[in-house]
Amino acid sequence: MRVVLVRLSALGDVIHTWPLALALREARPDMHLTWVVEEPFRPLVEGHPAVDAVLVCSTRRWRRSPLSAATQAEVAHLKTRLAELAPDLCIDPQGVLKSAMVTRWSCAGRRLGLARPWRRELLPGLAYTEQIPGSTSHRHVVATNLQMVRALDATPPGDLPAPDGRWLAEQSRDAMVPGLPAHAAVLLPGAGRESKILPVETLAEVAQALAIEGLPVVVAWGPAESERAAAIVRTAGDPVLLAPPTDLRQLAALLSGAALVIGGDTGPIHLAASLGTPTVAVFLTTDPQRNGPLGPHTAVVSAARRTNGGPTGSARAQQVRGIEASEILTSARALLATPTAPGIEPSPDRPDPSRSTGAPSSPE
């Protein structure tokens, strides 16, 4: 059986689709699974234990120059590769126009998408031959993705599996970023939407406190985040360090070797959680029960209140209060005090939690 899985973007969403790929493989060990993904996220898919082949696209660039010769050639190449695959089934858990377009190009006899309201956009439904409802028992997007294994007459797992990125950590061992301390606290200053981003002053206060307690602190950044990252380092002062630019494999290596990762609702937070690294995620305007990081070494500090009581294809929520650095530090210290996460070597530089001055409390 030949199956195409269409999850094009973004970083965190691709990671939240890993459990579906594994569930499909478990349901049909003999299948050939091809994953279609945006080119920048290829390292998150290529080498995944459930994936046999990867096809890439560049829909953002295609939209900018839809009539260019390069775009036409790349689209034609993707269509040809899909035609050569002749898939029996194409599954689109993303449910937006660009993913539905690729799903339609697959020409699979069965084209499966999520039903509304679990699917955010209306028009993609025109590309599907079948629509499957998402989870009614659990709000998290991973649970809804897993419902799509029903296309293979399989039952979704009863529990909620956390995305497992150990395969990526293994592949990224040779991509360590030189010049950065081992077992550091890594702060992530950016996010895909302005409303998700923590204030520079808050993250600087967190960085400064962790550094005083003896933990090396590194601020890592992605595209369009360099100025914010540099401002955090300037505000926090020595010895907080600014990471150099990193690609996805270098970022995976950095996060897998970290003692702690702190950031907002951003893809690298989910990557860190999948690697088994203690992770504190701060949610301002998104619902952590739908899109929060999963795993035993994660904590969420939330200022968000969900406005929609039923199933939804959107994680947007209303910010109802501010977040203080002390709340983030309390969650961070609690994680540092727990047994070491799988795959993380004990660090002699990890601070003694008894030195912290914050009163312990449960993260929201």
ZIGITA-V460217 format. One line per field, one symbol per residue. psi: psi as a letter, one per 30 degrees, with the letter a starting at -180 (. if undefined). burial: # if it has 9 or more other C-alpha atoms within 8 Angstrom, else .. Layout:
# ZIGITA-V460217
psi->???
burial->???
This chain:
# ZIGITA-V460217
psi->kkkkkjjelaeeeeeffeeeeeeeeeeiffljkkkklkefgeffejfkffkelkkllieeeeeeifgleeeeeeeeeeeeeeeeeikekkkjfehleeeeeeeeffgkekjklklkgfkekeeffffkfkkkkakffkfkfeeeeffffffghlklkeajkkkjgeeeeefgeggkjlfkklhlkkkjfalfkeffkkkeeeeeeeeeeeeeggkkkkjllakggeeeeeeeeeeelkgkkkllkkaeeeeeeeefglfkkklailefeeeeeffgkkkjkjkegljffeglkllfhlkkjkgkkkfkfaklgkgklkkfllkleeeeeeeeeeeffllklkfkkkkffkljfffkfkkklkl.
burial->.########.###############.#...########..######.#..#..####....#........##.##..##..##..############.######.###.#######.####..##.##..#####...############.....#......#######..#...##.....#########....###.#.#######.##.##########..##.######..#...####..#..########################################.######.##########....###.#.###...#.#.##########....#..#.....##.#.........#.
